[in-house]
Amino acid sequence: MRLTSAILVVCFSAILTCGVEAAPHEIAVQLPEIETSQYHRPYVAVWVEDAQQQPVRLIALWVEKPDWLKDLRRFWRKIGRSNTALVDAVSGATQKPGTYTLQWDGKDDQGQSLADGQYHLLIEAAREQGGRSLVKQEFMLPAKGAVIEIAADGELGDITARLR
């Protein structure tokens, strides 16, 4: 009986000291179906900036050829031209029209948890022989269940972010 109690105490202590990992923030990005004679999949960048408009986390980057990254103008100025290693590490293939759910752990590019305060979620899309769209939405950390909804705009469909 004493051995069982001791094991329970050790297990309970381990649970308390390990901490519970918070659920990741979810960002649903919709790429609309655009009717045109020559449709090219858009290049899309999703990232977070701090209150001073400095990038802190690149969440997603969907590209086909690096030559066209410069069409994501704000992304290129803020991250793309100066941090090619990060761009290479995060980039994935362009996506066809549909809704895609991204997860973000609330950390910066170095793996550190972001401090409480004001941040901005940015999503930029550019399409060859198409348009460009940039949306920017302020949010606060800790978020405590906040929901951000951004209406469709050009190359981007509706966007919903659920911040935990």
Order of alpha helices (4+ residues) and beta strands (2+ residues): alpha-beta-beta-beta-alpha-beta-beta-beta-beta-beta-beta
